[in-house]
Amino acid sequence: MKADDIDRFIDRWRATLPPAFTPDYVDGFMRRHRGEVHALVLKTLARRGAEGGETPELLADFLAYDVVAAAQRLVDAQPDPQVWRELWRRVDAQFAEGYNELSVFHNFAVEYIDARTEAIDLRAAGWDVVPLLLERPALAIVAGGHVVVAVRDWRGGLKIHPERRGTLNHLFADLDRAEEKLLALRESIGLERNTKERLLKYATSTWKHARKEVERLSPQRQPSPTRSKQGG
């Protein structure tokens, strides 16, 4: 969310007011309560943005992602079949809205499946990561169990919390490695992703192979229960 989104939101709100609320009255109200109105709108837009998987920019955006990540952690913690059912429920919802089937498969379902696969590898590298099953799937990097310090959005861009910038530089390299491993895994399993049945097989195989690879690694690579790279 951009800072000027607030003014645009307020302009749209003012345009919906009935004639009883004259411009002079609304101007006076805004002069008296501008701070409170801006804070409320900022919080509302940040929540909507996080729930849609939009790229966070402001501190308020990251605070909204704290709530989203906490809920999504519960989704990710479920057994794979339950995660798949929740994923497919959302796929069906997008079909009902008229979105193209292959677009939904590749830009939504595969994006989340891949994010959950990468999260497995990133946790082995010491990060607390939550894949986000949102309108636009994303990855949240969490510190202290509940503070989202970085978000990799659906475009692949990584945004760092305003108060953590310059402190998570090693995250970029670990994300690159996770992406490379995912591409290599895709190549090795060679599965198509253009039908429900093939997507299910792809999800099951990638999550299973990623976990096996983590188990195969030296125990020294496993994250400590009391330490992690983000220093939370």
C-alpha positions as a Markdown table, in Angstrom:
| # | Residue | x | y | z |
|---|---|---|---|---|
| 1 | Met | 0.0 | 0.0 | 0.0 |
| 2 | Lys | 1.1 | 3.5 | -0.8 |
| 3 | Ala | 0.6 | 6.5 | 1.4 |
| 4 | Asp | -1.5 | 8.3 | -1.1 |
| 5 | Asp | -4.0 | 5.4 | -1.2 |
| 6 | Ile | -5.5 | 6.9 | 1.9 |
| 7 | Asp | -6.5 | 10.1 | 0.2 |
| 8 | Arg | -7.9 | 8.2 | -2.8 |
| 9 | Phe | -10.0 | 6.0 | -0.4 |
| 10 | Ile | -11.3 | 9.1 | 1.4 |
| 11 | Asp | -12.2 | 10.8 | -1.9 |
| 12 | Arg | -14.1 | 7.8 | -3.0 |
| 13 | Trp | -15.9 | 7.7 | 0.4 |
| 14 | Arg | -16.8 | 11.3 | 0.2 |
| 15 | Ala | -18.3 | 10.7 | -3.3 |
| 16 | Thr | -20.7 | 8.1 | -1.8 |
| 17 | Leu | -22.2 | 10.4 | 0.9 |
| 18 | Pro | -25.8 | 11.5 | 0.5 |
| 19 | Pro | -26.6 | 15.1 | -0.2 |
| 20 | Ala | -27.5 | 15.7 | 3.5 |
| 21 | Phe | -23.7 | 15.7 | 4.2 |
| 22 | Thr | -22.7 | 19.0 | 2.6 |
| 23 | Pro | -19.2 | 19.7 | 1.4 |
| 24 | Asp | -18.8 | 22.2 | 4.2 |
| 25 | Tyr | -19.9 | 19.8 | 6.8 |
| 26 | Val | -17.6 | 17.1 | 5.6 |
| 27 | Asp | -14.7 | 19.5 | 5.4 |
| 28 | Gly | -15.3 | 20.5 | 9.0 |
| 29 | Phe | -15.5 | 16.9 | 10.1 |
| 30 | Met | -12.2 | 16.1 | 8.4 |
| 31 | Arg | -10.4 | 19.1 | 9.9 |
| 32 | Arg | -11.5 | 17.9 | 13.4 |
| 33 | His | -10.9 | 14.2 | 12.9 |
| 34 | Arg | -8.3 | 13.9 | 10.2 |
| 35 | Gly | -5.9 | 12.0 | 12.3 |
| 36 | Glu | -8.4 | 9.4 | 13.5 |
| 37 | Val | -9.9 | 9.0 | 10.0 |
| 38 | His | -6.5 | 8.5 | 8.4 |
| 39 | Ala | -5.5 | 5.9 | 11.1 |
| 40 | Leu | -8.7 | 4.0 | 10.6 |
| 41 | Val | -8.4 | 4.0 | 6.8 |
| 42 | Leu | -4.7 | 3.1 | 7.0 |
| 43 | Lys | -5.5 | 0.1 | 9.2 |
| 44 | Thr | -8.4 | -1.0 | 6.9 |
| 45 | Leu | -6.4 | -0.8 | 3.7 |
| 46 | Ala | -3.5 | -2.6 | 5.3 |
| 47 | Arg | -5.7 | -5.4 | 6.4 |
| 48 | Arg | -7.3 | -5.7 | 3.0 |
| 49 | Gly | -3.9 | -5.7 | 1.3 |
| 50 | Ala | -2.5 | -8.3 | 3.5 |
| 51 | Glu | -5.5 | -10.6 | 3.1 |
| 52 | Gly | -5.1 | -10.3 | -0.7 |
| 53 | Gly | -1.3 | -10.9 | -0.6 |
| 54 | Glu | -0.4 | -7.4 | -1.8 |
| 55 | Thr | 3.1 | -6.2 | -1.4 |
| 56 | Pro | 3.7 | -4.5 | 2.0 |
| 57 | Glu | 5.3 | -1.1 | 2.0 |
| 58 | Leu | 4.4 | 0.7 | 5.2 |
| 59 | Leu | 4.7 | -0.4 | 8.9 |
| 60 | Ala | 1.0 | -0.8 | 9.0 |
| 61 | Asp | 1.1 | -3.3 | 6.1 |
| 62 | Phe | 3.6 | -5.5 | 8.0 |
| 63 | Leu | 1.4 | -5.2 | 11.2 |
| 64 | Ala | -1.5 | -6.5 | 9.2 |
| 65 | Tyr | 0.6 | -9.4 | 7.9 |
| 66 | Asp | 1.3 | -10.4 | 11.5 |
| 67 | Val | -2.4 | -11.3 | 11.8 |
| 68 | Val | -2.5 | -13.0 | 8.4 |
| 69 | Ala | 0.6 | -15.1 | 9.0 |
| 70 | Ala | -0.7 | -16.3 | 12.4 |
| 71 | Ala | -3.8 | -17.6 | 10.8 |
| 72 | Gln | -1.9 | -19.1 | 7.8 |
| 73 | Arg | 0.5 | -20.9 | 10.1 |
| 74 | Leu | -2.5 | -23.0 | 11.3 |
| 75 | Val | -3.4 | -23.8 | 7.7 |
| 76 | Asp | 0.2 | -24.9 | 6.8 |
| 77 | Ala | 0.4 | -27.0 | 10.0 |
| 78 | Gln | -2.4 | -29.3 | 8.8 |
| 79 | Pro | -1.6 | -32.6 | 7.1 |
| 80 | Asp | -1.1 | -32.4 | 3.4 |
| 81 | Pro | -4.5 | -33.7 | 2.4 |
| 82 | Gln | -6.2 | -31.0 | 4.4 |
| 83 | Val | -4.0 | -28.3 | 3.0 |
| 84 | Trp | -4.8 | -29.6 | -0.5 |
| 85 | Arg | -8.6 | -29.5 | 0.2 |
| 86 | Glu | -8.3 | -25.9 | 1.4 |
| 87 | Leu | -6.2 | -25.0 | -1.6 |
| 88 | Trp | -8.7 | -26.6 | -4.0 |
| 89 | Arg | -11.7 | -24.9 | -2.2 |
| 90 | Arg | -10.1 | -21.6 | -3.1 |
| 91 | Val | -9.4 | -22.7 | -6.6 |
| 92 | Asp | -13.1 | -23.5 | -7.0 |
| 93 | Ala | -14.0 | -20.1 | -5.6 |
| 94 | Gln | -11.8 | -18.4 | -8.3 |
| 95 | Phe | -13.4 | -20.6 | -11.0 |
| 96 | Ala | -16.8 | -19.5 | -9.7 |
| 97 | Glu | -15.7 | -15.9 | -10.2 |
| 98 | Gly | -15.0 | -16.6 | -13.9 |
| 99 | Tyr | -11.2 | -16.8 | -13.9 |
| 100 | Asn | -9.5 | -18.8 | -16.6 |
| 101 | Glu | -8.7 | -22.4 | -15.5 |
| 102 | Leu | -5.1 | -22.5 | -16.6 |
| 103 | Ser | -4.5 | -19.0 | -15.1 |
| 104 | Val | -5.8 | -20.2 | -11.8 |
| 105 | Phe | -3.7 | -23.3 | -11.9 |
| 106 | His | -0.4 | -21.6 | -12.7 |
| 107 | Asn | -0.8 | -18.2 | -11.1 |
| 108 | Phe | -2.5 | -19.4 | -7.9 |
| 109 | Ala | -2.4 | -23.1 | -7.2 |
| 110 | Val | 1.2 | -23.7 | -8.4 |
| 111 | Glu | 2.3 | -20.5 | -6.7 |
| 112 | Tyr | 1.1 | -21.7 | -3.3 |
| 113 | Ile | 2.4 | -25.3 | -3.8 |
| 114 | Asp | 5.8 | -24.0 | -4.7 |
| 115 | Ala | 5.8 | -21.5 | -1.8 |
| 116 | Arg | 5.0 | -24.3 | 0.6 |
| 117 | Thr | 7.8 | -26.4 | -0.9 |
| 118 | Glu | 10.3 | -23.6 | -0.5 |
| 119 | Ala | 9.2 | -23.0 | 3.1 |
| 120 | Ile | 10.3 | -26.5 | 3.9 |
| 121 | Asp | 13.9 | -25.8 | 2.7 |
| 122 | Leu | 14.0 | -22.3 | 4.3 |
| 123 | Arg | 13.1 | -23.7 | 7.7 |
| 124 | Ala | 15.9 | -26.2 | 7.4 |
| 125 | Ala | 18.2 | -23.2 | 6.8 |
| 126 | Gly | 17.1 | -21.6 | 10.0 |
| 127 | Trp | 14.2 | -19.3 | 9.1 |
| 128 | Asp | 10.7 | -19.3 | 10.5 |
| 129 | Val | 8.7 | -19.2 | 7.3 |
| 130 | Val | 4.9 | -19.3 | 6.7 |
| 131 | Pro | 3.5 | -19.9 | 3.2 |
| 132 | Leu | 0.4 | -17.7 | 2.7 |
| 133 | Leu | -2.6 | -19.2 | 0.9 |
| 134 | Leu | -4.0 | -15.8 | -0.1 |
| 135 | Glu | -5.6 | -14.3 | -3.2 |
| 136 | Arg | -2.0 | -13.9 | -4.3 |
| 137 | Pro | 0.1 | -16.6 | -2.6 |
| 138 | Ala | 3.2 | -15.3 | -0.7 |
| 139 | Leu | 5.9 | -16.2 | 1.8 |
| 140 | Ala | 6.2 | -14.6 | 5.2 |
| 141 | Ile | 9.4 | -14.6 | 7.2 |
| 142 | Val | 8.7 | -14.4 | 10.9 |
| 143 | Ala | 10.8 | -13.4 | 13.9 |
| 144 | Gly | 9.9 | -14.1 | 17.5 |
| 145 | Gly | 7.1 | -16.4 | 16.5 |
| 146 | His | 4.7 | -13.7 | 15.5 |
| 147 | Val | 6.4 | -10.6 | 13.9 |
| 148 | Val | 6.5 | -10.6 | 10.1 |
| 149 | Val | 9.9 | -9.2 | 9.2 |
| 150 | Ala | 9.8 | -9.8 | 5.4 |
| 151 | Val | 7.4 | -10.9 | 2.7 |
| 152 | Arg | 8.2 | -12.4 | -0.7 |
| 153 | Asp | 5.2 | -11.5 | -2.8 |
| 154 | Trp | 3.6 | -13.4 | -5.8 |
| 155 | Arg | 5.9 | -11.5 | -8.2 |
| 156 | Gly | 9.0 | -12.9 | -6.4 |
| 157 | Gly | 9.9 | -9.5 | -4.9 |
| 158 | Leu | 11.1 | -9.4 | -1.3 |
| 159 | Lys | 10.0 | -6.6 | 1.0 |
| 160 | Ile | 11.8 | -6.1 | 4.4 |
| 161 | His | 10.1 | -4.7 | 7.4 |
| 162 | Pro | 11.0 | -0.9 | 7.7 |
| 163 | Glu | 12.8 | -1.5 | 11.0 |
| 164 | Arg | 14.7 | -4.6 | 9.8 |
| 165 | Arg | 16.2 | -3.2 | 6.6 |
| 166 | Gly | 19.9 | -3.9 | 6.3 |
| 167 | Thr | 19.7 | -6.7 | 8.9 |
| 168 | Leu | 18.4 | -9.6 | 6.7 |
| 169 | Asn | 20.7 | -9.5 | 3.7 |
| 170 | His | 21.5 | -13.2 | 4.0 |
| 171 | Leu | 17.8 | -13.9 | 3.4 |
| 172 | Phe | 18.2 | -13.1 | -0.2 |
| 173 | Ala | 20.8 | -15.8 | -0.8 |
| 174 | Asp | 18.8 | -18.4 | 1.1 |
| 175 | Leu | 15.7 | -17.6 | -1.0 |
| 176 | Asp | 17.7 | -17.9 | -4.2 |
| 177 | Arg | 19.0 | -21.3 | -3.1 |
| 178 | Ala | 15.4 | -22.4 | -2.2 |
| 179 | Glu | 14.2 | -21.3 | -5.6 |
| 180 | Glu | 17.0 | -23.1 | -7.4 |
| 181 | Lys | 16.2 | -26.3 | -5.4 |
| 182 | Leu | 12.6 | -26.0 | -6.4 |
| 183 | Leu | 13.5 | -25.7 | -10.1 |
| 184 | Ala | 15.8 | -28.7 | -9.8 |
| 185 | Leu | 13.1 | -30.7 | -8.1 |
| 186 | Arg | 10.6 | -29.8 | -10.8 |
| 187 | Glu | 13.1 | -31.0 | -13.4 |
| 188 | Ser | 13.7 | -34.3 | -11.6 |
| 189 | Ile | 10.0 | -35.2 | -11.0 |
| 190 | Gly | 8.9 | -34.0 | -14.4 |
| 191 | Leu | 5.2 | -33.6 | -13.6 |
| 192 | Glu | 2.6 | -31.6 | -15.5 |
| 193 | Arg | 0.5 | -29.0 | -13.7 |
| 194 | Asn | -2.5 | -28.4 | -15.9 |
| 195 | Thr | -5.3 | -30.5 | -14.4 |
| 196 | Lys | -6.6 | -31.0 | -10.9 |
| 197 | Glu | -5.3 | -34.6 | -10.8 |
| 198 | Arg | -1.8 | -33.5 | -12.0 |
| 199 | Leu | -1.7 | -30.6 | -9.6 |
| 200 | Leu | -2.5 | -33.0 | -6.7 |
| 201 | Lys | 0.3 | -35.3 | -7.8 |
| 202 | Tyr | 2.7 | -32.4 | -8.2 |
| 203 | Ala | 1.8 | -31.0 | -4.7 |
| 204 | Thr | 2.1 | -34.4 | -3.1 |
| 205 | Ser | 5.4 | -35.2 | -4.8 |
| 206 | Thr | 7.1 | -31.8 | -4.2 |
| 207 | Trp | 6.2 | -31.6 | -0.5 |
| 208 | Lys | 7.3 | -35.2 | 0.0 |
| 209 | His | 10.6 | -34.9 | -1.9 |
| 210 | Ala | 11.4 | -31.6 | -0.1 |
| 211 | Arg | 11.0 | -33.2 | 3.3 |
| 212 | Lys | 13.0 | -36.2 | 2.3 |
| 213 | Glu | 15.9 | -33.9 | 1.2 |
| 214 | Val | 15.8 | -32.0 | 4.5 |
| 215 | Glu | 15.9 | -35.3 | 6.4 |
| 216 | Arg | 18.9 | -36.4 | 4.3 |
| 217 | Leu | 20.9 | -33.4 | 5.2 |
| 218 | Ser | 23.3 | -33.3 | 8.1 |
| 219 | Pro | 21.6 | -32.6 | 11.5 |
| 220 | Gln | 23.8 | -29.5 | 11.7 |
| 221 | Arg | 21.5 | -27.9 | 9.1 |
| 222 | Gln | 18.4 | -28.4 | 11.2 |
| 223 | Pro | 17.1 | -25.2 | 12.8 |
| 224 | Ser | 17.7 | -24.8 | 16.6 |
| 225 | Pro | 14.5 | -24.6 | 18.7 |
| 226 | Thr | 15.9 | -21.5 | 20.4 |
| 227 | Arg | 17.8 | -19.8 | 17.6 |
| 228 | Ser | 17.1 | -18.6 | 14.1 |
| 229 | Lys | 18.8 | -16.5 | 11.5 |
| 230 | Gln | 16.4 | -13.6 | 11.9 |
| 231 | Gly | 17.4 | -13.1 | 15.5 |
| 232 | Gly | 13.8 | -12.9 | 16.7 |
